[in-house]
Amino acid sequence: MHDADRRATEARWLELTRHLLPAAAPERGWPVRADHCFQRIFLDNACDGVWYDHIAGRPAYARADPVILDRAVALAEAALAGDADLPLLNRRSLTWRKLRASGG
C-alpha cells in the first residue's frame, strides 16, 4: 500500500469510527456508541481475534498490516450500509476477549 493510499484508508477509518458510526448508533439501536468500541469491534473481527494479539503498538489502526486495516474498514463500511450485523460482530469481539482473559 502506497503512503497516499494508507493515509486515505486511515482517514476513512477515523471518519467511520469517530463520526459516521457513532452518529448512526442511536437510531439503529446498536449496543455501542463510543469510537473506541467501534474500533475494537472491527479490528478484532478483521484479525479473527483480539487485535492486540495481532497488532503491535498503538494506535492500532496506524500499525495494522494493510490487509487487516482494509478488512476493518470494509467491515465498518458494511455495518454502516446495513450489510453487516454490528451486534453480532460485537458479541464475537467480546467472546474473544473473555476467552483471552480466562486463558481459554
Secondary structure, DSSP 8 states (H G I E B T S, - for coil): --HHHHHHHHHHHHHIIIIIHHHHHHHHT-S--SHHHHHHHHHHHHHTS-GGGT--SSSHHHHS-HHHHHHHHHHHHHHHHT-S-HHHHHHHHHHHHHHHHHT-
